[in-house]
Amino acid sequence: MEMLLDGFRDWLLAYGTAGALAWIVLKILAIAMPVITSVAFYVVWERKLIGWMHVRHGPMYVGWGILQAFADVFKLLFKEVLQPANANKPLFILAPLIALVPAFAAWAVVPFDAKLVLSNANAGLLYLLAMTSLGVYGVILAGWASNSKYAFLGAMRSAAQVVSYEIAMGFALVGVLMAAQSLNLGEIVRAQQGGAGLFSWFWVPLFPLFLTYLISGVAETNRAPFDVAEGESEIVAGFHVEYSGIAFALFFLAEYANMLLISALTAVFFFGGWLSPFDGYLPADSWLAQPGFLWLGIKMSANMFLYFWLRATFPRYRYDQIMRLGWKVLIPVTLVWIAVEGVMAHLGVGPWRALSP
């Protein structure tokens, strides 16, 4: 298969600039289309799973639930797109795209396997931080351009929440950077190889940072119990209350694409990415001990399940509780653990490599 892909790539590149552009577009589509399809079935999985947890029916009548994903897509595509009369129309149209594009662009540096990555950038971690920070601009523009007090209030809530928890996520990734000594996501995964299987991964030495990243990821995507940006009893539906049809679908797609992205990054940063949890415990020729995309998919699925579990279990927090958790708990925890990790790494104690020669 690898030889076939290499031959196809060389055939395209023989056509010069046009072939190179075609190869880039094909690689982008190879990531974007599975993400879009995964979002559709992710929604059905969420409804079925939460229905099971709450002992009620999930979507199971339209093709046993499988066709429900396509029914939702067609419904949103054919619904009328309405715009408020006094809205800023250019920004109103642009806001969903600004929210969606970074959610897809961030996948460019995510390694699915040792050789399967769109861009093996050395500064991949910085690129990820930049992309995940841009989505908040779409939220702010959507609330402001709608010319609605409810939408604007939801946008301000969401922006403050996202910025606050982005700081905690950034500090958590500083600990990952110190442990792996690389900004390249592939190297971060390889740094977690140690012959002890899942106990070689960063979730063990960086456990406080892992919890911080996990909680911040839920808050970053405005998911329950941190979904105050969509508090129906207070602000109707938040920043996208004035959006309908395909415009609303873009915000919907961006939220779930970000959930998939955070799930993948949690697996890459703290759970060994494509590495097998049985490495070092089973013979090297055993298929369970072989690294590969399958393991990354399993770890992503476990993280995605956690989103549903939290939504089905916890009530929505008050806004002041959310901000207090971010600023007074998570950020101090990350700062303290980064200091501890720096001292341990400098002394060469524990699982960290010394930062100084």
VEXDRENVEX-943149 format. One record per atom (N, C-alpha, C): residue in one letter; y, z, x. Coordinates in steps of 0.001 Angstrom, whole numbers, padded with zeros to 6 digits, always signed. Layout:
<atoms>
AYZX/...
</atoms>
This chain:
<atoms>
M-001202+000000+000827/M+000000+000000+000000/M+001256+000000+000865/E+001231+000811+001927/E+002382+000881+002823/E+002632-000441+003522/M+001550-001107+003921/M+001690-002410+004582/M+002253-003449+003606/L+001831-003361+002344/L+002326-004291+001334/L+003819-004110+001112/L+004272-002841+001052/L+005699-002577+000865/L+006512-003025+002071/D+005963-002791+003270/D+006668-003229+004479/D+006796-004750+004515/G+005743-005447+004096/G+005805-006903+004069/G+006813-007408+003054/F+006863-006759+001880/F+007827-007151+000851/F+009256-006897+001316/R+009465-005773+002009/R+010800-005460+002513/R+011230-006481+003559/D+010340-006810+004486/D+010679-007800+005519/D+010976-009167+004899/W+010241-009508+003825/W+010487-010796+003157/W+011872-010827+002526/L+012295-009700+001919/L+013624-009650+001326/L+014719-009656+002388/L+014514-008890+003458/L+015533-008804+004503/L+015711-010128+005236/A+014723-011016+005148/A+014862-012329+005792/A+015946-013173+005126/Y+016370-012801+003916/Y+017427-013538+003213/Y+018821-013013+003537/G+018942-012173+004523/G+020250-011714+004974/G+020846-010648+004083/T+022150-010723+003865/T+022881-009703+003107/T+022379-009586+001678/A+022118-010734+001025/A+021627-010711-000347/A+020278-010003-000438/G+019402-010256+000511/G+018105-009597+000518/G+018229-008102+000758/A+019155-007715+001667/A+019359-006289+001935/A+019882-005567+000694/L+020820-006208-000019/L+021343-005610-001241/L+020250-005503-002312/A+019412-006542-002411/A+018322-006513-003383/A+017348-005384-003075/W+017056-005164-001785/W+016137-004088-001391/W+016725-002722-001733/I+018044-002536-001516/I+018700-001266-001845/I+018664-001019-003348/V+018961-002079-004132/V+018944-001941-005590/V+017544-001581-006091/L+016521-002210-005523/L+015147-001916-005930/L+014769-000473-005610/K+015207+000041-004461/K+014911+001430-004098/K+015621+002403-005044/I+016857+002046-005418/I+017591+002895-006355/I+016891+002922-007712/L+016476+001740-008180/L+015782+001675-009469/L+014447+002412-009425/A+013785+002390-008254/A+012497+003073-008116/A+012635+004584-008290/I+013839+005115-008081/I+014081+006539-008291/I+014729+006785-009647/A+015717+005943-010017/A+016481+006177-011253/A+015620+006025-012500/M+014778+004987-012540/M+013989+004753-013750/M+012982+005877-014012/P+012233+006357-012996/P+011355+007510-013269/P+012123+008759-013699/V+013336+008960-013156/V+014126+010124-013554/V+014510+010024-015022/I+014965+008837-015452/I+015353+008641-016849/I+014149+008839-017773/T+013011+008269-017389/T+011796+008437-018198/T+011354+009896-018242/S+011460+010571-017104/S+011068+011982-017048/S+011945+012831-017956/V+013243+012504-018023/V+014148+013254-018891/V+013700+013145-020346/A+013327+011932-020765/A+012903+011727-022155/A+011688+012588-022498/F+010687+012581-021624/F+009485+013356-021905/F+009684+014847-021619/Y+010659+015155-020752/Y+011001+016549-020469/Y+011515+017236-021733/V+012313+016490-022523/V+012847+017033-023771/V+011717+017313-024762/V+010762+016382-024858/V+009631+016603-025762/V+008805+017802-025305/W+008580+017893-024011/W+007835+019033-023463/W+008554+020341-023791/E+009872+020346-023658/E+010643+021556-023965/E+010463+021965-025423/R+010559+021007-026338/R+010429+021327-027759/R+009024+021834-028088/K+008024+021189-027534/K+006646+021621-027796/K+006384+023008-027215/L+006837+023237-025988/L+006550+024500-025315/L+007277+025663-025981/I+008569+025469-026295/I+009310+026542-026950/I+008784+026755-028368/G+008353+025667-029041/G+007727+025827-030343/G+006460+026656-030262/W+005681+026441-029203/W+004463+027237-028998/W+004813+028685-028686/M+005836+028912-027861/M+006230+030274-027507/M+006765+031037-028721/H+007466+030327-029598/H+008051+030965-030773/H+007126+030916-031994/V+005926+030403-031792/V+004933+030287-032868/V+005522+029491-034042/R+005980+028297-033765/R+006484+027404-034795/R+006176+025975-034365/H+006419+025015-035241/H+006089+023629-034932/H+007082+023032-033945/G+006543+022320-032955/G+007364+021464-032119/G+007249+020040-032636/P+007824+019062-031968/P+007709+017667-032428/P+006280+017158-032237/M+005585+016944-033304/M+004192+016526-033177/M+003791+015500-034230/Y+004743+015002-035004/Y+004408+014108-036097/Y+004721+012642-035799/V+005544+012372-034811/V+005878+010985-034459/V+004992+010576-033297/G+003852+009947-033606/G+002926+009562-032537/G+002433+010755-031761/W+002103+011857-032481/W+001659+013117-031846/W+002690+013673-030873/G+003938+013335-031095/G+005005+013840-030254/G+005355+012940-029090/I+004430+012073-028667/I+004687+011204-027518/I+005812+010218-027829/L+005795+009661-029029/L+006815+008681-029402/L+008155+009332-029743/Q+008179+010670-029822/Q+009425+011354-030129/Q+010478+011078-029060/A+010045+010968-027804/A+010995+010694-026725/A+011718+009374-026949/F+010973+008346-027343/F+011590+007037-027574/F+012419+007039-028856/A+011981+007806-029863/A+012752+007904-031100/A+014123+008520-030842/D+014178+009541-030006/D+015461+010166-029667/D+016383+009176-028966/V+015830+008396-028039/V+016638+007425-027297/V+017234+006389-028233/F+016408+005819-029103/F+016902+004784-030009/F+017924+005353-031004/K+017715+006599-031431/K+018663+007208-032359/K+020046+007314-031718/L+020101+007778-030468/L+021389+007937-029797/L+022019+006592-029447/L+021194+005613-029126/L+021737+004297-028771/L+022416+003618-029956/F+021892+003815-031153/F+022397+003082-032312/F+023364+003890-033174/K+023636+005140-032799/K+024625+005905-033550/K+026034+005441-033183/E+026941+005593-034118/E+028318+005148-033889/E+028999+006052-032859/V+029759+005432-031954/V+030532+006168-030953/V+031944+006341-031494/L+032324+007580-031758/L+033644+007884-032303/L+034545+008444-031219/Q+035829+008136-031306/Q+036821+008662-030373/Q+037938+009322-031165/P+038371+010516-030770/P+039523+011131-031444/P+040758+010247-031319/A+041573+010241-032361/A+042736+009345-032389/A+043712+009633-031263/N+043866+010908-030911/N+044854+011282-029889/N+044216+011543-028522/A+042986+011107-028333/A+042315+011314-027044/A+042879+010365-025983/N+042746+010793-024735/N+043080+009905-023615/N+041873+008988-023414/K+041943+007795-023961/K+040756+006945-024077/K+040133+006566-022737/P+040915+006165-021703/P+040258+005834-020422/P+039478+007007-019829/L+040081+008205-019839/L+039387+009370-019291/L+038256+009832-020204/F+038440+009648-021510/F+037400+010012-022472/F+036129+009198-022220/I+036300+007928-021876/I+035157+007064-021584/I+034591+007340-020193/L+035484+007655-019245/L+035068+007842-017854/L+034325+009161-017628/A+034641+010201-018389/A+034088+011541-018153/A+032559+011588-018153/P+031858+010979-019142/P+030386+011025-019084/P+029810+010360-017844/L+030452+009301-017365/L+029963+008622-016160/L+030145+009503-014931/I+031279+010210-014869/I+031509+011106-013725/I+030495+012242-013719/A+030075+012686-014891/A+029056+013738-014967/A+027679+013211-014602/L+027407+011942-014951/L+026053+011395-014773/L+025802+010872-013365/V+026769+010153-012794/V+026543+009468-011516/V+026148+010432-010396/P+026852+011565-010194/P+026410+012479-009121/P+025007+013027-009333/A+024613+013222-010616/A+023273+013748-010905/A+022192+012790-010430/F+022481+011486-010446/F+021515+010496-009975/F+021695+010213-008483/A+022947+010212-008016/A+023206+009903-006609/A+022591+010936-005678/A+022484+012189-006134/A+021927+013246-005280/A+020471+012995-004929/W+019751+012224-005767/W+018334+011963-005500/W+018130+011087-004264/A+019204+010501-003741/A+019072+009588-002603/A+018503+010271-001367/V+018744+011573-001193/V+018308+012265+000025/V+017134+013203-000233/V+016601+013225-001448/V+015475+014111-001759/V+014184+013479-001248/P+013468+014138-000332/P+012207+013571+000191/P+011039+013878-000748/F+010391+012830-001239/F+009244+013006-002120/F+007947+013151-001324/D+007970+012661-000103/D+006809+012726+000774/D+007336+012623+002204/A+006430+012683+003185/A+006855+012613+004576/A+007567+011299+004891/K+007224+010219+004165/K+007823+008914+004424/K+008539+008333+003212/L+008508+009042+002089/L+009065+008508+000846/L+010402+009184+000548/V+011490+008567+001021/V+012841+009057+000776/V+013785+007861+000838/L+014756+007836-000054/L+015667+006699-000110/L+016573+006662+001109/S+017137+007809+001481/S+018017+007890+002648/S+017669+009144+003439/N+017124+008953+004622/N+016738+010081+005464/N+017945+010532+006291/A+019004+010949+005595/A+020273+011285+006238/A+020169+012608+006986/N+020762+012644+008164/N+020750+013878+008953/N+021606+014964+008322/A+022630+014557+007567/A+023504+015514+006882/A+023183+015549+005392/G+021916+015442+005060/G+021509+015387+003658/G+021926+016609+002865/L+021904+017789+003502/L+022274+019016+002798/L+023745+019000+002406/L+024608+018520+003293/L+026037+018412+002978/L+026265+017391+001869/Y+025529+016292+001918/Y+025632+015274+000863/Y+025246+015860-000489/L+024187+016658-000507/L+023758+017287-001761/L+024826+018222-002315/L+025418+019035-001447/L+026467+019950-001897/L+027646+019180-002468/A+027973+018046-001845/A+029085+017237-002342/A+028773+016646-003703/M+027567+016105-003866/M+027203+015463-005130/M+027110+016477-006275/T+026489+017619-006016/T+026328+018609-007080/T+027653+019259-007455/S+028660+019150-006586/S+029977+019710-006895/S+030841+018760-007710/L+030516+017475-007705/L+031353+016493-008387/L+031174+016499-009899/G+030010+016929-010379/G+029735+016882-011808/G+030720+017680-012641/V+031305+018738-012056/V+032229+019578-012812/V+033473+018804-013216/Y+033829+017770-012466/Y+035011+016979-012824/Y+034786+016233-014134/G+033580+015765-014364/G+033276+015119-015633/G+033419+016081-016795/V+032997+017336-016592/V+033107+018348-017635/V+034575+018638-017947/I+035387+018820-016907/I+036807+019126-017112/I+037516+017969-017806/L+037257+016751-017343/L+037900+015586-017946/L+037487+015399-019398/A+036209+015662-019704/A+035739+015515-021080/A+036473+016477-022005/G+036637+017725-021574/G+037332+018703-022406/G+038805+018404-022558/W+039448+017954-021475/W+040897+017695-021536/W+041197+016401-022278/A+040421+015343-022004/A+040695+014041-022610/A+040398+014022-024099/S+039587+014945-024610/S+039252+014958-026031/S+040417+015406-026900/N+041406+016085-026279/N+042564+016592-027026/N+042126+017522-028158/S+041171+018394-027832/S+040645+019354-028798/S+040611+020727-028149/K+041066+021723-028876/K+041093+023079-028314/K+039685+023601-028064/Y+038748+023270-028950/Y+037364+023720-028746/Y+036766+023082-027494/A+036970+021779-027341/A+036440+021081-026169/A+037092+021587-024890/F+038391+021836-024937/F+039096+022301-023741/F+038630+023699-023346/L+038446+024572-024351/L+037958+025920-024067/L+036567+025872-023444/G+035689+025011-023989/G+034351+024867-023411/G+034394+024329-021998/A+035313+023396-021730/A+035431+022827-020386/A+035890+023880-019385/M+036843+024722-019774/M+037331+025755-018863/M+036246+026797-018574/R+035528+027165-019613/R+034411+028091-019403/R+033400+027505-018424/S+032994+026270-018705/S+031953+025643-017889/S+032416+025451-016456/A+033674+025022-016275/A+034178+024784-014923/A+034190+026077-014111/A+034679+027162-014712/A+034712+028444-013996/A+033310+028908-013642/Q+032392+028725-014580/Q+031007+029148-014338/Q+030359+028329-013238/V+030521+027004-013299/V+029894+026129-012310/V+030452+026381-010915/V+031764+026510-010812/V+032385+026759-009502/V+031922+028097-008937/S+031852+029127-009789/S+031435+030457-009325/S+030019+030443-008777/Y+029108+029829-009515/Y+027712+029844-009075/Y+027451+028799-007985/E+028353+027815-007852/E+028227+026878-006741/E+028425+027591-005410/I+029293+028593-005405/I+029520+029373-004184/I+028252+030131-003799/A+027628+030771-004783/A+026381+031508-004502/A+025290+030563-004023/M+025178+029374-004637/M+024172+028398-004208/M+024449+027930-002786/G+025720+027712-002481/G+026078+027271-001124/G+025705+028295-000069/F+025979+029570-000360/F+025612+030622+000585/F+024095+030727+000736/A+023361+030542-000364/A+021902+030575-000275/A+021387+029455+000625/L+022022+028287+000551/L+021597+027167+001388/L+021997+027361+002848/V+023017+028177+003094/V+023345+028513+004486/V+022169+029242+005136/G+021518+030129+004364/G+020336+030814+004887/G+019203+029851+005176/V+019016+028849+004313/V+018000+027827+004557/V+018329+027040+005813/L+019596+026694+005972/L+020036+025962+007167/L+019774+026764+008431/M+020045+028052+008391/M+019813+028897+009566/M+018326+029003+009895/A+017486+029038+008869/A+016045+029156+009101/A+015443+027857+009615/A+015911+026719+009080/A+015342+025424+009479/A+016056+024802+010659/Q+017312+025215+010900/Q+018139+024671+011980/Q+018305+023157+011851/S+018443+022696+010620/S+018632+021266+010378/S+019265+021070+009022/L+020089+020005+008907/L+020670+019613+007633/L+019840+018537+006944/N+018832+018035+007620/N+017970+016994+007076/N+016907+017626+006188/L+016779+017153+004947/L+015861+017784+004000/L+014408+017625+004429/G+014071+016507+005068/G+012716+016331+005572/G+012393+017338+006663/E+013358+017594+007548/E+013148+018582+008605/E+013049+019994+008039/I+013781+020249+006955/I+013693+021565+006313/I+012279+021798+005787/V+011677+020766+005213/V+010297+020893+004738/V+009349+021099+005914/R+009521+020302+006972/R+008621+020416+008136/R+008753+021771+008816/A+009933+022393+008739/A+010124+023713+009349/A+009305+024787+008643/Q+008798+024478+007443/Q+008012+025447+006693/Q+006512+025308+006948/Q+006126+024415+007848/Q+004731+024311+008253/Q+004404+025438+009229/G+003353+026202+008911/G+003042+027300+009808/G+001582+027682+009835/G+000759+026966+009089/G-000666+027270+009093/G-001060+028422+008197/A-000089+029001+007492/A-000400+030112+006586/A-000204+029705+005128/G-000196+028428+004866/G-000070+027943+003501/G+001233+028340+002850/L+001161+028848+001632/L+002368+029187+000888/L+003124+030357+001495/F+002492+031132+002360/F+003187+032245+002997/F+003986+031801+004217/S+003891+030519+004563/S+004725+029972+005633/S+006044+029431+005094/W+006156+029337+003786/W+007343+028737+003194/W+008501+029723+003189/F+009702+029209+002977/F+010915+030012+003112/F+011113+031028+001985/W+010350+030922+000905/W+010548+031882-000182/W+010184+033298+000257/V+009365+033426+001299/V+008971+034760+001771/V+010089+035406+002584/P+010553+034792+003694/P+011613+035453+004465/P+012979+035387+003797/L+013184+034423+002905/L+014481+034254+002249/L+014397+034609+000767/F+013590+035591+000433/F+013346+035881-000987/F+014630+036201-001767/P+015544+037028-001257/P+016789+037257-002015/P+017599+035978-002213/L+017616+035113-001197/L+018337+033853-001327/L+017634+032917-002307/F+016305+032974-002332/F+015554+032171-003292/F+015884+032582-004723/L+015902+033886-004998/L+016249+034350-006338/L+017678+033961-006706/T+018574+034074-005740/T+019965+033689-005987/T+020068+032213-006327/Y+019364+031385-005561/Y+019407+029935-005814/Y+018799+029610-007170/L+017729+030300-007526/L+017056+030051-008799/L+017964+030391-009979/I+018587+031565-009927/I+019478+031991-011007/I+020717+031103-011064/S+021265+030791-009887/S+022458+029947-009836/S+022167+028547-010354/G+020949+028059-010113/G+020577+026740-010616/G+020575+026681-012133/V+020121+027780-012778/V+020141+027836-014238/V+021578+027865-014748/A+022419+028665-014091/A+023820+028746-014504/A+024561+027451-014207/E+024219+026811-013110/E+024886+025565-012703/E+024668+024451-013727/T+023532+024434-014359/T+023216+023387-015332/T+023561+023792-016767/N+024260+024935-016903/N+024684+025412-018238/N+023502+025594-019190/R+022411+026088-018663/R+021229+026305-019488/R+021151+027767-019933/A+020439+027999-021052/A+020251+029359-021557/A+019562+030211-020491/P+019956+031455-020316/P+020925+032210-021129/P+022368+032093-020648/F+022680+031093-019833/F+024039+030923-019314/F+024767+029764-019997/D+024392+029443-021227/D+024953+028258-021885/D+026155+028599-022763/V+027052+029443-022264/V+028237+029806-023045/V+029197+028638-023186/A+029056+027603-022359/A+029899+026419-022520/A+029599+025705-023831/E+028462+026025-024447/E+028058+025396-025704/E+027845+026452-026789/G+028618+027539-026721/G+028460+028614-027691/G+028799+028139-029093/E+027784+027807-029879/E+028008+027195-031199/E+028826+028085-032121/S+028636+029397-032055/S+029345+030291-032962/S+030803+030488-032571/E+031178+030052-031365/E+032540+030289-030885/E+033311+028995-030687/I+032702+028013-030018/I+033424+026784-029662/I+032637+025544-030083/V+031875+025652-031136/V+031155+024550-031783/V+030095+023949-030871/A+030471+023147-029881/A+029476+022571-028964/A+030040+022395-027571/G+031130+023060-027273/G+031661+023015-025927/G+032416+021740-025597/F+032397+021385-024333/F+033243+020300-023830/F+032894+018940-024413/H+031669+018746-024917/H+031300+017431-025446/H+031255+017411-026973/V+032008+018311-027618/V+031972+018393-029078/V+032485+017114-029729/E+033397+016377-029079/E+033963+015171-029670/E+033176+013908-029318/Y+032083+014048-028594/Y+031310+012884-028169/Y+030137+012644-029118/S+029799+011382-029309/S+028679+011011-030171/S+027979+009796-029599/G+026800+009493-030140/G+026077+008293-029740/G+025731+008279-028265/I+025907+007122-027651/I+025509+006940-026258/I+026363+007768-025310/A+027633+008045-025689/A+028493+008869-024835/A+027942+010285-024725/F+027501+010841-025873/F+026854+012158-025840/F+025537+012093-025069/A+024806+010990-025220/A+023516+010844-024535/A+023689+010897-023025/L+024815+010396-022507/L+025040+010432-021061/L+025197+011870-020567/F+025923+012693-021323/F+026018+014114-020959/F+024650+014783-021048/F+023911+014457-022086/F+022565+014993-022284/F+021669+014604-021116/L+021751+013338-020714/L+020941+012841-019606/L+021335+013515-018300/A+022649+013720-018090/A+023119+014362-016861/A+022614+015800-016760/E+022621+016532-017882/E+022160+017921-017855/E+020692+018017-017474/Y+019863+017180-018084/Y+018431+017255-017807/Y+018092+016666-016444/A+018859+015645-016003/A+018651+015116-014652/A+018995+016174-013613/N+020034+016971-013879/N+020378+018064-012969/N+019298+019143-012959/M+018674+019398-014110/M+017577+020356-014144/M+016403+019876-013296/L+016083+018585-013409/L+015020+018016-012569/L+015399+018112-011096/L+016671+017830-010793/L+017127+017865-009402/L+017030+019268-008822/I+017518+020267-009553/I+017457+021653-009067/I+016011+022093-008886/S+015125+021657-009788/S+013702+021994-009657/S+013116+021392-008385/A+013486+020126-008104/A+012991+019475-006888/A+013552+020144-005640/L+014834+020493-005658/L+015460+021103-004482/L+014926+022511-004237/T+014629+023252-005295/T+014017+024572-005125/T+012670+024443-004414/A+011905+023426-004801/A+010616+023187-004140/A+010809+022781-002683/V+011810+021975-002397/V+012052+021491-001034/V+012557+022618-000137/F+013504+023403-000628/F+014151+024420+000206/F+013307+025675+000397/F+012542+026061-000619/F+011865+027357-000561/F+010350+027297-000726/F+009810+026171-001183/F+008370+026106-001457/F+007673+024968-000732/G+008213+024554+000401/G+007494+023632+001263/G+007445+022188+000816/G+008220+021808-000198/G+008276+020403-000592/G+006902+019816-000884/W+006537+018821-000094/W+005254+018127-000303/W+004078+018812+000398/L+004292+019957+001053/L+003225+020643+001795/L+002229+021300+000846/S+000998+021399+001290/S-000057+022008+000483/S-000041+023527+000644/P-000240+024279-000444/P-000308+025740-000325/P-001591+026224+000335/F-002576+025319+000491/F-003862+025694+001087/F-003949+025309+002562/D-002859+024845+003133/D-002852+024459+004542/D-003164+025679+005412/G-004190+025584+006212/G-004606+026697+007062/G-005722+027532+006460/Y-005963+027378+005152/Y-007018+028147+004485/Y-008240+027293+004198/L-008055+025973+004102/L-009153+025044+003856/L-009271+024085+005025/P-010428+023440+005207/P-010557+022443+006274/P-009477+021362+006155/A-009031+020862+007282/A-007933+019903+007303/A-008272+018620+006552/D-009576+018259+006484/D-009952+017032+005791/D-010135+017224+004283/S-009962+018450+003779/S-010066+018698+002346/S-008854+018108+001637/W-009062+017491+000470/W-007945+016874-000247/W-006963+017916-000750/L-007426+019153-000961/L-006513+020206-001390/L-005572+020646-000273/A-005983+020427+000965/A-005147+020816+002095/A-004221+019699+002549/Q-004346+018523+001944/Q-003530+017381+002350/Q-002142+017456+001715/P-001092+017265+002486/P+000256+017219+001896/P+000440+015920+001118/G+001392+015915+000207/G+001638+014699-000558/G+002571+014937-001738/F+002922+013847-002398/F+003848+013910-003530/F+003296+014760-004667/L+001958+014825-004794/L+001352+015596-005881/L+001789+017054-005837/W+001838+017638-004643/W+002219+019043-004520/W+003678+019248-004900/L+004538+018309-004506/L+005941+018419-004903/L+006069+018350-006418/G+005282+017469-007057/G+005322+017355-008509/G+004877+018635-009199/I+003849+019276-008661/I+003355+020530-009245/I+004415+021624-009121/K+005050+021707-007968/K+006083+022731-007763/K+007298+022469-008643/M+007663+021198-008795/M+008759+020847-009697/M+008433+021247-011130/S+007204+020976-011552/S+006794+021298-012922/S+006860+022803-013175/A+006474+023600-012177/A+006540+025055-012332/A+007985+025518-012487/N+008891+024939-011705/N+010307+025301-011817/N+010886+024841-013144/M+010473+023645-013603/M+010958+023135-014880/M+010471+024005-016041/F+009231+024480-015936/F+008695+025382-016957/F+009525+026655-017042/L+010039+027109-015899/L+010825+028343-015870/L+012091+028218-016708/Y+012705+027026-016710/Y+013885+026806-017546/Y+013558+027074-019026/F+012413+026569-019471/F+012018+026734-020873/F+011696+028194-021183/W+011024+028818-020246/W+010628+030218-020438/W+011870+031103-020602/L+012864+030887-019753/L+014100+031665-019851/L+014803+031407-021176/R+014834+030141-021603/R+015498+029817-022865/R+014802+030465-024059/A+013484+030511-024018/A+012725+031073-025138/A+012723+032593-025138/T+013138+033219-024032/T+012983+034666-023882/T+014294+035433-023994/F+015345+034961-023313/F+016568+035750-023186/F+017642+035316-024174/P+018395+036265-024710/P+019558+035905-025531/P+020705+035439-024637/R+021669+034804-025238/R+022822+034308-024472/R+023668+035477-023979/Y+024049+035438-022705/Y+024888+036478-022125/Y+026339+036304-022558/R+027081+037403-022521/R+028525+037302-022702/R+029153+036674-021463/Y+030306+036065-021648/Y+030919+035348-020529/Y+031289+036291-019392/D+031781+037491-019723/D+032153+038432-018673/D+030924+038897-017893/Q+029764+038973-018570/Q+028528+039352-017870/Q+028099+038260-016899/I+028276+037013-017316/I+027903+035896-016449/I+028761+035886-015192/M+030058+036041-015351/M+030954+036011-014193/M+030740+037229-013297/R+030447+038379-013905/R+030188+039573-013093/R+028930+039392-012249/L+027885+038805-012847/L+026642+038568-012105/L+026891+037662-010908/G+027684+036621-011114/G+027934+035683-010016/G+028748+036275-008884/W+029871+036906-009247/W+030814+037361-008223/W+030462+038724-007631/K+029903+039624-008431/K+029681+040995-007967/K+028248+041277-007538/V+027319+040381-007854/V+025916+040610-007493/V+025402+039515-006562/L+025389+038271-007025/L+024734+037203-006270/L+025456+036874-004970/I+026760+036729-005011/I+027492+036390-003777/I+027381+037507-002740/P+027573+038796-003088/P+027342+039846-002073/P+025920+039870-001527/V+024930+039628-002392/V+023536+039612-001913/V+023337+038520-000872/T+023875+037329-001132/T+023706+036237-000168/T+024407+036545+001144/L+025593+037124+001079/L+026336+037440+002313/L+025593+038480+003150/V+025059+039487+002490/V+024319+040522+003218/V+023074+039929+003854/W+022330+039103+003111/W+021083+038573+003656/W+021340+037543+004755/I+022431+036809+004668/I+022778+035881+005751/I+023059+036668+007025/A+023752+037811+006894/A+024019+038657+008064/A+022719+039202+008649/V+021812+039665+007767/V+020518+040169+008232/V+019737+039060+008933/E+019732+037887+008328/E+019002+036763+008910/E+019588+036359+010256/G+020943+036396+010363/G+021577+036057+011639/G+021171+036999+012754/V+021113+038291+012440/V+020712+039278+013449/V+019251+039069+013844/M+018382+038852+012864/M+016960+038653+013142/M+016734+037369+013943/A+017483+036312+013585/A+017312+035053+014301/A+017818+035174+015731/H+018920+035887+015930/H+019457+036065+017277/H+018504+036862+018162/L+017845+037839+017566/L+016904+038658+018327/L+015522+038027+018429/G+015299+036937+017672/G+014000+036293+017698/G+012914+037108+017046/V+013293+037921+016049/V+012354+038799+015366/V+011972+038167+014032/G+010704+038286+013645/G+010280+037783+012344/G+010029+036287+012362/P+010093+035672+011202/P+009733+034251+011102/P+010812+033294+011554/W+012018+033793+011858/W+013107+032905+012244/W+013065+032626+013734/R+013460+031419+014048/R+013598+031067+015456/R+014974+031513+015941/A+015040+031889+017210/A+016325+032360+017758/A+017327+031214+017752/L+018560+031517+017361/L+019598+030482+017307/L+020169+030195+018686/S+020033+031154+019584/S+020529+030946+020942/S+019366+030748+021875/P+019525+029892+022903/P+018416+029622+023839/P+018064+030861+024653/
</atoms>
